[in-house]
Amino acid sequence: MSKDMLGVALVMVAIEFPGVQIFGLLVLALAMCFVILKYSPYKKAVDNLLNLLIEVLYLAIFVIYVVTYFQGQQEEILGKTIMILMYAIILVCLVSGVIYFVRMVRELCSKRKEVPRQARRDP
């Protein structure tokens, strides 16, 4: 969450300097990939993998933008590529959300089974 706020702050502060914006976001994405690979901050391996995949997709967007910006390639190619990568990010986030939902349902069902039933009293 703080990474996202830092990214937004970087974009807002350097609004007139797109090179600073993209470089900062590129460094931030690289740093997050490093942190996820080195420290595995999430309990489940699948969470680490999905978050790493999201960061790599963001990193790809930034790298593609820098490469096409300096090569002066067509903006249409850049736009379509970024759209495809953003769709991939959305798909990974949806998969992550479904996995989280399934975990929550399993946890709630297991807690429900653990609660002992009260003895019935017949009047």
TINUDREN-941608 format. One record per residue (C-alpha): residue number from 1; x, y, z. Coordinates in steps of 0.02 Angstrom, whole numbers. Layout:
BEGIN
NUM X Y Z;
...
This chain:
BEGIN
1 0 0 0;
2 139 123 42;
3 223 76 -122;
4 66 129 -215;
5 58 294 -120;
6 242 326 -157;
7 212 293 -341;
8 65 414 -348;
9 164 546 -252;
10 309 525 -374;
11 195 549 -523;
12 111 702 -446;
13 271 788 -390;
14 363 761 -554;
15 213 802 -664;
16 317 911 -780;
17 461 787 -792;
18 402 624 -872;
19 579 554 -873;
20 589 570 -684;
21 418 491 -666;
22 456 339 -770;
23 630 317 -697;
24 561 325 -520;
25 423 201 -559;
26 549 87 -644;
27 662 88 -491;
28 512 61 -377;
29 455 -91 -478;
30 632 -162 -478;
31 645 -137 -291;
32 480 -226 -261;
33 534 -373 -369;
34 694 -384 -268;
35 600 -377 -102;
36 476 -512 -154;
37 615 -626 -219;
38 731 -602 -70;
39 612 -593 78;
40 451 -679 21;
41 342 -561 122;
42 181 -662 104;
43 142 -822 199;
44 87 -922 46;
45 204 -954 -100;
46 62 -924 -224;
47 38 -748 -153;
48 222 -710 -176;
49 215 -778 -353;
50 60 -679 -403;
51 128 -517 -329;
52 295 -545 -414;
53 203 -573 -578;
54 109 -409 -557;
55 270 -315 -521;
56 356 -394 -672;
57 209 -341 -782;
58 221 -162 -717;
59 409 -169 -745;
60 379 -227 -924;
61 262 -79 -953;
62 394 44 -891;
63 535 -37 -990;
64 433 -43 -1150;
65 385 138 -1126;
66 567 192 -1103;
67 627 90 -1252;
68 492 153 -1370;
69 509 331 -1305;
70 695 339 -1346;
71 678 246 -1511;
72 535 357 -1568;
73 425 211 -1618;
74 240 222 -1656;
75 127 267 -1512;
76 -5 144 -1574;
77 110 -4 -1540;
78 150 66 -1368;
79 -33 91 -1327;
80 -86 -83 -1380;
81 58 -164 -1287;
82 20 -69 -1128;
83 -164 -115 -1143;
84 -121 -300 -1159;
85 -6 -291 -1008;
86 -139 -199 -907;
87 -266 -333 -952;
88 -141 -462 -892;
89 -120 -366 -728;
90 -309 -361 -706;
91 -320 -548 -741;
92 -185 -587 -612;
93 -274 -476 -484;
94 -438 -566 -518;
95 -354 -736 -496;
96 -276 -673 -335;
97 -446 -613 -275;
98 -529 -780 -313;
99 -390 -873 -220;
100 -412 -756 -71;
101 -601 -780 -74;
102 -584 -970 -79;
103 -464 -962 69;
104 -585 -855 167;
105 -730 -973 134;
106 -625 -1124 184;
107 -571 -1037 343;
108 -749 -989 388;
109 -813 -1165 353;
110 -676 -1243 458;
111 -714 -1126 604;
112 -898 -1167 590;
113 -862 -1354 604;
114 -753 -1325 757;
115 -894 -1242 856;
116 -976 -1376 962;
117 -1163 -1392 950;
118 -1259 -1358 1106;
119 -1350 -1505 1179;
120 -1533 -1506 1135;
121 -1655 -1506 1276;
122 -1823 -1583 1249;
123 -1962 -1495 1345;
